[in-house]
Structure formats: C-alpha cells, structure tokens
Amino acid sequence: MSERLVAVVTGGSAGIGADICRRMLDDGYEVVSLARRAPEWSHSRLTHIQVDLLDAAATEEAARGIARDFPVTHLVHNAGVIWPKLLPEVTQEDLHGLTRIHLGAALALMQAALPGMQARGFGRVVLMSSRGALGLATRTAYSATKAGMIGMARTWALELAPHGITVNVVAPGPVQTDMFHDVIPAGSEREQALAASIPVRRIGRPEDVTRAVMFFADPANGFVTGQTLYVCGGASIGTVVI
C-alpha cells in the first residue's frame, strides 16, 4: 500500500462532510471534495470539484476525472438529501432522484476508483446511510435508498475483501446540520422533544459521525468489513418505555 492517502468525500462543503474533510486533512490525507457548492474554507491538500450528484452524467464524468488524476485510496460517500413526504405525496421522481444520489453516485465513484484500488491491493470505502433506513415516517424514498446502501455495501464487502478493500456503513441518527435544520428548526420545541426522546438525551454533532468514519477509514482496520455502525445516541435500539 502506498503511504499516500487520497480520500474522495462527497458533500464535503458543509455539515458532516466538511467535518470529515477537516479531520482527514488534519490526519495527513489529501482530500477531493465533491459538492454542489465550494467550501467556505481552503487547504493546500484539498481539491474541490463542483458537481450535482443528482446529475448522473456529470457524476460519472467527475468520477472518471478523479480516477485519472488521483490515486484514490478512500471513498466516503456522505452526500444525501431527505425530501420528506407522506406516502400519498411520494412521486416516482422522488424515488429516482434519491436513488441517483444515494446509490448511483456511490456506484459511479466506486467503479471509477476500483481498478486503482485493486492494483494497489488497498482501499477503504465508507457509505453514509441513516437511522432512517430502519423506517421513519415521511421517509419512503429516503429510507428505501438509505437501506439500499447497506445491502450494496455488504455485497461490495464480499466481492472486494480479497483485494484488501473494506466497505462499511455509518448510519447517523439526528445530527445538527443545515440539512437537519431544514426539516426541524434549530431551537424549536420539536427539536427539544426529539432530543428528549433519544436515549442519550441530545442531538448528535458532526464530530460524532466523523469519529466513526475515521475508524472505518483507518488503514490498520483491515479486518472489519461489511458492517453498519449506527451513530444515533441509541435511537436505533428503540425508545418505548413500558
């Protein structure tokens, strides 16, 4: 394995993705961030590529360019959107769009990076699913595609293990990001009630998720693959009190 660690991070301009990028840069990685908008900060080892991952053709083009220009060792597919709707309002376009960003973008990026990872005999892949993969009201398309990421990661883990490539999933619960607050206003009674319903009695922070990503990304952790780690304050266990 080369000592040069090059991580592709989707959605790296804000929220959890930005926190992952900063932590990886602090740890000596080169980072290629893919996002619709440029980050509000810079670093000598950070390359930003502006792309809308809902655009399949643009995503595939970006993936090919990255694989051509960088010896990618890590892929962290963090980008995602929610689009909450109750069942009667969900459209086929909702399902297709979230499939493109949650599953299709991961597939395009991984297919482009795979030959290089196989040649080096090393790779670390982390897909960002969600506690919502277990089911959540108003999340038909979101839950379906986030659950699909878990099945896809387990399949990749089986296929790629002989090549020294691990594939794992981090599934966050509610985390304080702009996307979360687009759905639940910051400081609202709804946010307070949600925090009270979580066993650890708080909403997550981006760094909670980053620590889990960095565990799976560690080159030393080659004996952990095909796993899903819920970073949710216990919300995935169940909160029914009898």
C-alpha positions, -999 to +999 in steps of 0.1 A: +000+000+000+012+035-008+017+058+021-001+085+001-037+085+013-062+102-010-098+104+001-128+113-021-156+128+001-190+136-013-209+165+002-177+179+017-186+215+017-208+216+048-221+197+078-208+162+084-189+162+051-170+193+060-161+179+094-149+146+078-127+166+053-111+187+080-104+157+102-089+138+072-067+168+063-056+171+099-046+134+097-025+140+066-048+128+039-052+145+005-090+152+001-111+156-031-144+170-021-174+167-045-203+191-038-227+215-055-210+245-039-175+253-030-165+251+007-160+284+026-125+274+036-094+261+018-064+239+024-033+231+004-043+194+002-080+200-005-093+199-041-129+209-047-149+196-076-183+212-082-209+187-093-245+180-087-247+143-078-283+142-089-269+145-124-258+110-134-238+120-165-220+148-146-212+125-117-198+098-140-176+124-158-163+137-124-156+102-112-136+094-143-116+126-140-108+119-103-097+084-110-074+097-138-059+125-117-057+110-082-045+076-068-077+072-048-074+051-016-106+061+002-142+068-008-166+084+017-200+088+002-216+113+025-238+134+003-275+130+005-309+147+006-341+139+025-372+152+006-397+142+033-432+133+022-460+112+034-468+081+013-496+096-008-474+125-019-443+105-029-436+105-066-415+083-089-392+112-094-385+114-057-375+077-056-354+080-088-337+112-076-327+097-042-316+065-059-293+086-081-276+105-053-275+078-026-268+047-047-260+058-083-233+083-073-216+058-050-216+032-078-201+056-103-174+068-080-165+033-068-164+018-103-140+046-114-117+042-084-118+004-082-091-005-107-066+017-089-076+003-055-073-033-068-039-026-084-026-013-050-043-040-030-058-015-007-090+006-003-113+019+024-150+027+015-175+042+038-211+048+028-233+071+048-266+056+054-290+067+082-310+056+112-339+063+088-330+031+070-349+012+097-381+031+089-393+066+097-425+085+089-423+108+058-392+089+045-404+065+019-378+072-008-351+082+017-354+051+039-356+028+009-324+042-007-305+045+026-314+009+033-302+000-001-268+014+007-265-012+035-272-040+011-249-026-015-221-022+009-224-058+022-222-071-014-192-049-022-175-061+010-178-097-001-166-090-036-137-068-027-123-084+005-097-105-014-083-072-029-076-056+005-106-033+001-130-029+031-166-015+027-185-003+057-215+019+066-221+046+091-257+053+098-263+085+118-294+095+137-304+131+141-273+153+137-272+191+139-265+202+103-281+226+079-300+197+062-314+186+096-325+221+105-342+225+071-366+198+084-366+206+121-359+243+130-330+249+154-341+256+189-377+246+182-399+227+206-398+199+181-360+197+183-362+197+221-387+169+221-367+149+196-336+153+218-355+142+249-367+110+230-331+099+222-316+076+250-285+098+254-308+129+256-292+150+229-290+156+191-258+143+175-229+166+164-210+162+131-178+151+150-198+121+165-202+108+130-167+117+118-151+096+146-170+065+133-159+073+097-123+076+107-124+042+124-135+025+092-111+046+072-081+037+092-056+016+071-050-005+102-086-017+103-085-043+076-104-070+095-137-050+097-158-051+066-195-053+056-206-037+089-231-009+097-224+013+127-254+033+140-243+066+154-276+076+168-275+080+206-293+047+210-323+057+187-319+026+166-324+004+196-359+016+203-372+041+228-405+026+240-409+029+278-433+005+295 
